[in-house]
Amino acid sequence: MTSSSPLDPFVTNQIAALSLSKDRPLIVTDADEVLFQFMAGLEAFLERQGYEITLKSFAITGNVRHRETGTVVEPADMKQLLGGFFEEETHRLDPVEGAADALARLSDEADIVVLSNVPFAQRDARARSLTDSGMPYPLVANSGLKGPAMASLANLGGRPVFFLDDIPHNLQSVHEAVSDVHLVHFVADPRLRKLVPSPTAEHVSSGDWDHTAEHIRDRIRAHVTA
């Protein structure tokens, strides 16, 4: 296993507070575009601010324009817009269809942790949103690539271990940090699924929670009977 960067102390403390079992599989899932409809929420927020997003590539910066002038929002301004989005919308993003029911079924067989790159200041808002959406699982607010945090989580939990995320470089980071992880590239928004690059590490692609839960259950049962 390798780790590309040290963990922020805030992340380390959140992981240390978890209670995971070595006797149960571990499922670690991202939140935005996996559990919550991030892009739909962002579009609605931008419209209220007088902007629009054109999904020409799997990126936010460079794809947001002033609705009236057509001027592309500069990176520094985009950072401020995203900060405002998380401040105002983290607590009320709609859940992805089927996510709560699928995780509830999987929780009978596995420990579940949400590993989200939500800004630290909005960690509590995301935790409340998870609970309100029927997904009251432990949350770790992370910063940067997810390999280091995932390595720490994998050391605490049992096997098999699964990681779900929409961002290819997070999947690659976890692949490099955890030798035996099962990767699921999950993108809920079908428009984004057409644009996102495929991860180079071996993975399963999905945008459907029934399919994803079936895949995870099959891997768990194969591990038990091996």
Backbone torsions as a table, in degrees:
resi	resn	phi	psi	omega
1	MET	NA	147.3	176.5
2	THR	-128.7	158.2	176.9
3	SER	-133.7	124.4	-171.9
4	SER	-81.0	-21.2	-177.2
5	SER	-159.5	154.8	178.1
6	PRO	-70.4	153.9	179.0
7	LEU	-81.1	143.4	171.3
8	ASP	-61.7	139.5	-179.9
9	PRO	-55.2	-33.1	178.4
10	PHE	-63.0	-39.1	177.9
11	VAL	-68.9	-44.6	179.4
12	THR	-57.4	-43.3	-178.6
13	ASN	-66.3	-37.7	177.7
14	GLN	-64.4	-42.0	-179.7
15	ILE	-67.1	-40.1	-179.6
16	ALA	-63.0	-25.5	-178.1
17	ALA	-82.5	-7.4	-177.7
18	LEU	-77.2	154.6	173.6
19	SER	-121.8	99.3	-178.7
20	LEU	-113.9	151.4	-177.0
21	SER	-102.4	135.0	173.1
22	LYS	-72.1	-12.7	-176.8
23	ASP	-97.5	2.2	-179.7
24	ARG	-125.8	144.8	172.7
25	PRO	-57.2	160.1	-178.8
26	LEU	-123.4	126.2	175.2
27	ILE	-115.1	119.7	177.8
28	VAL	-115.6	123.1	-174.6
29	THR	-127.0	140.6	169.8
30	ASP	-67.0	169.8	179.7
31	ALA	-107.8	-58.7	-175.1
32	ASP	-68.4	126.6	-177.2
33	GLU	69.2	6.8	173.1
34	VAL	-120.0	-51.1	176.6
35	LEU	-105.3	-28.4	-178.0
36	PHE	-125.4	149.5	-178.3
37	GLN	-82.4	78.6	-175.2
38	PHE	-62.7	-52.1	-173.7
39	MET	-65.2	-42.2	178.2
40	ALA	-61.5	-40.9	177.4
41	GLY	-66.2	-40.1	179.5
42	LEU	-65.8	-41.9	179.1
43	GLU	-59.1	-45.2	-179.4
44	ALA	-63.6	-41.3	178.8
45	PHE	-62.7	-46.5	-178.2
46	LEU	-63.4	-38.3	178.3
47	GLU	-61.0	-40.2	179.5
48	ARG	-66.8	-24.5	-179.5
49	GLN	-92.2	-0.8	179.2
50	GLY	91.5	21.2	-179.9
51	TYR	-122.1	168.9	173.2
52	GLU	-142.4	152.4	178.4
53	ILE	-114.1	132.3	177.1
54	THR	-109.2	115.4	-173.9
55	LEU	-82.9	77.7	177.3
56	LYS	-96.7	-16.7	177.6
57	SER	-153.5	166.3	-179.9
58	PHE	-82.1	71.8	-179.9
59	ALA	-159.5	154.0	174.7
60	ILE	-96.6	-54.5	178.8
61	THR	-60.6	129.4	-178.1
62	GLY	95.9	-14.7	-178.9
63	ASN	-110.9	2.8	179.9
64	VAL	-107.0	131.3	-177.4
65	ARG	-128.7	152.7	167.8
66	HIS	-64.6	128.2	-174.4
67	ARG	-63.4	-38.6	-175.8
68	GLU	-80.5	-39.6	-174.2
69	THR	-97.4	-21.3	-176.1
70	GLY	78.7	2.6	-178.8
71	THR	-71.3	133.2	178.6
72	VAL	-71.0	135.1	178.9
73	VAL	-71.9	129.2	-179.4
74	GLU	-70.4	155.1	-176.7
75	PRO	-53.4	-42.5	-178.6
76	ALA	-64.3	-40.8	178.5
77	ASP	-70.3	-34.3	178.4
78	MET	-65.0	-36.9	177.2
79	LYS	-61.2	-41.9	178.4
80	GLN	-66.1	-40.5	178.7
81	LEU	-62.2	-44.2	179.3
82	LEU	-64.8	-37.6	176.2
83	GLY	-60.6	-42.8	177.2
84	GLY	-65.2	-37.5	177.8
85	PHE	-60.5	-48.6	-179.1
86	PHE	-65.6	-37.0	179.0
87	GLU	-63.8	-40.4	-173.1
88	GLU	-91.7	-27.9	-166.9
89	GLU	-116.2	-11.7	-175.4
90	THR	-54.9	-39.3	-173.9
91	HIS	-78.8	-7.7	-174.6
92	ARG	-134.1	21.4	173.1
93	LEU	-69.2	141.1	179.3
94	ASP	-72.2	142.7	177.2
95	PRO	-71.6	154.0	173.6
96	VAL	-71.3	136.8	-178.1
97	GLU	-56.5	129.4	175.4
98	GLY	85.7	-9.8	-174.7
99	ALA	-64.3	-48.8	-176.2
100	ALA	-62.9	-44.9	-179.2
101	ASP	-65.6	-41.8	-179.3
102	ALA	-64.3	-44.3	-179.9
103	LEU	-67.7	-34.9	177.3
104	ALA	-60.8	-42.2	178.1
105	ARG	-66.2	-43.6	-178.2
106	LEU	-68.4	-27.2	-178.6
107	SER	-67.1	-16.2	174.1
108	ASP	-68.4	-23.7	-175.0
109	GLU	-114.3	-16.4	-170.6
110	ALA	-144.8	156.3	167.4
111	ASP	-79.8	142.7	-178.2
112	ILE	-125.2	132.4	176.2
113	VAL	-130.3	138.6	174.4
114	VAL	-98.2	122.1	179.2
115	LEU	-114.6	104.8	-170.1
116	SER	-124.6	138.7	174.6
117	ASN	-88.0	39.0	172.3
118	VAL	-68.7	142.9	176.4
119	PRO	-53.7	141.8	-176.5
120	PHE	-54.4	-36.3	-178.0
121	ALA	-65.6	-21.0	180.0
122	GLN	-104.6	14.3	-179.2
123	ARG	-58.9	-47.5	-177.3
124	ASP	-65.1	-36.2	177.5
125	ALA	-64.1	-40.5	177.9
126	ARG	-67.0	-39.0	178.6
127	ALA	-62.4	-42.3	178.4
128	ARG	-64.5	-39.9	-179.9
129	SER	-64.9	-39.2	176.0
130	LEU	-59.6	-47.7	179.8
131	THR	-63.2	-45.6	-178.9
132	ASP	-63.9	-25.1	-178.3
133	SER	-94.5	9.9	178.9
134	GLY	79.8	23.2	180.0
135	MET	-129.7	65.9	-172.0
136	PRO	-82.5	54.5	-176.0
137	TYR	-97.9	156.6	179.2
138	PRO	-56.4	139.1	-178.2
139	LEU	-116.3	133.2	170.3
140	VAL	-117.6	115.8	174.3
141	ALA	-83.3	121.6	-173.9
142	ASN	-113.0	166.9	173.8
143	SER	-136.5	131.2	178.8
144	GLY	84.5	-165.6	179.7
145	LEU	-58.7	149.9	-171.0
146	LYS	-95.2	-2.4	179.9
147	GLY	-57.0	-49.2	-179.0
148	PRO	-60.4	-45.4	178.8
149	ALA	-64.7	-39.9	-179.2
150	MET	-66.5	-35.7	177.0
151	ALA	-62.1	-42.0	178.3
152	SER	-65.5	-41.7	178.9
153	LEU	-64.9	-42.1	-179.3
154	ALA	-64.5	-31.7	177.3
155	ASN	-68.8	-25.7	-179.2
156	LEU	-86.6	-32.7	-172.1
157	GLY	-94.5	-178.5	179.9
158	GLY	-93.5	-165.4	-178.3
159	ARG	-127.6	151.7	-2.1
160	PRO	-72.5	164.6	-178.6
161	VAL	-121.0	137.4	-175.9
162	PHE	-123.7	147.1	176.6
163	PHE	-136.6	128.5	-178.9
164	LEU	-120.3	131.9	-179.7
165	ASP	-160.3	156.0	177.6
166	ASP	-93.6	-15.3	-173.5
167	ILE	-95.5	120.1	-177.4
168	PRO	-57.2	-39.4	-176.7
169	HIS	-71.8	-22.3	172.2
170	ASN	-71.1	-40.6	176.7
171	LEU	-62.5	-42.2	179.0
172	GLN	-65.5	-40.5	178.8
173	SER	-60.9	-42.2	179.0
174	VAL	-69.2	-40.2	177.0
175	HIS	-56.9	-39.2	-179.1
176	GLU	-76.5	-23.1	-175.5
177	ALA	-95.2	-25.4	-175.9
178	VAL	-128.0	117.1	-169.6
179	SER	-71.2	-27.6	-171.9
180	ASP	-121.3	32.8	-177.4
181	VAL	-86.2	143.6	172.3
182	HIS	-96.1	120.5	-174.8
183	LEU	-98.7	134.7	173.5
184	VAL	-122.9	116.4	176.6
185	HIS	-88.7	100.6	-173.3
186	PHE	-110.4	123.1	175.6
187	VAL	-132.9	112.7	-173.7
188	ALA	-72.6	-43.0	-176.3
189	ASP	-73.2	119.0	-176.2
190	PRO	-63.7	-27.3	177.2
191	ARG	-66.8	-40.8	179.5
192	LEU	-70.5	-35.8	179.8
193	ARG	-58.4	-31.8	179.9
194	LYS	-74.0	-20.0	-173.6
195	LEU	-103.6	-26.0	-172.0
196	VAL	-71.0	135.3	174.2
197	PRO	-64.3	150.1	178.1
198	SER	-80.7	135.2	177.2
199	PRO	-60.2	148.0	179.2
200	THR	-79.1	-28.2	178.1
201	ALA	-72.2	152.7	178.4
202	GLU	-60.3	133.8	-174.0
203	HIS	-159.0	169.3	169.2
204	VAL	-111.7	134.4	178.9
205	SER	-99.2	141.7	-179.4
206	SER	-159.8	156.0	168.6
207	GLY	-136.3	15.6	-173.9
208	ASP	-130.9	126.7	-174.6
209	TRP	-74.2	-29.0	176.7
210	ASP	-64.6	-45.3	177.6
211	HIS	-62.0	-43.4	-178.2
212	THR	-64.7	-44.8	-180.0
213	ALA	-63.7	-39.4	178.0
214	GLU	-63.1	-42.6	178.4
215	HIS	-61.7	-45.6	-179.0
216	ILE	-65.4	-43.9	178.4
217	ARG	-61.0	-41.3	178.8
218	ASP	-61.0	-42.9	179.8
219	ARG	-66.9	-38.7	178.6
220	ILE	-63.6	-46.5	-176.8
221	ARG	-69.7	-33.4	175.3
222	ALA	-65.1	-36.1	177.9
223	HIS	-66.7	-40.4	-178.7
224	VAL	-65.3	-37.8	-175.7
225	THR	-90.0	-5.0	-178.4
226	ALA	-69.3	NA	NA
